[in-house]
Structures are given as C-alpha cells and as structure tokens.
Amino acid sequence: MSAAQGQSFAGPEVGVRTAQASLLRRPVLAMPGPDEAAARQRKIRDADELLLRKHF
C-alpha cells in the first residue's frame, strides 16, 4: 500500500477539516458587525419558517 492510496482514502474528511480550520482563523481578521449579525439571524429565522411551512 502506498502513501497516495492512504491519502485518497481520507480525502473528503481532510478537506472538511482544513475548511473548518480556516473558518476558525477568519474571525480574528474581521469580526462581523452588528448589522451582519442581524442579517445572519434574519436568514436563519427565514430558513426555519420555510422548514416549518414545508413540514406542517
């Protein structure tokens, strides 16, 4: 078994881990403002309402 085979076996999980690591590093550079936080909350609330409407 070569190293390349081991690499391809764990491919997607490694990609997810590196994406999470970059997300954890990002807030240090740019903290979201209050308006961005409000927009995010609104987006989440709208998505929740859509899900509730779809299922009930």
HELIX and SHEET records of a PDB file:
HELIX    1   1 ALA A    3  PHE A    9  1                                   7    
HELIX    2   2 GLY A   11  LEU A   29  1                                  19    
HELIX    3   3 PRO A   34  HIS A   55  1                                  22    
END                                                                             
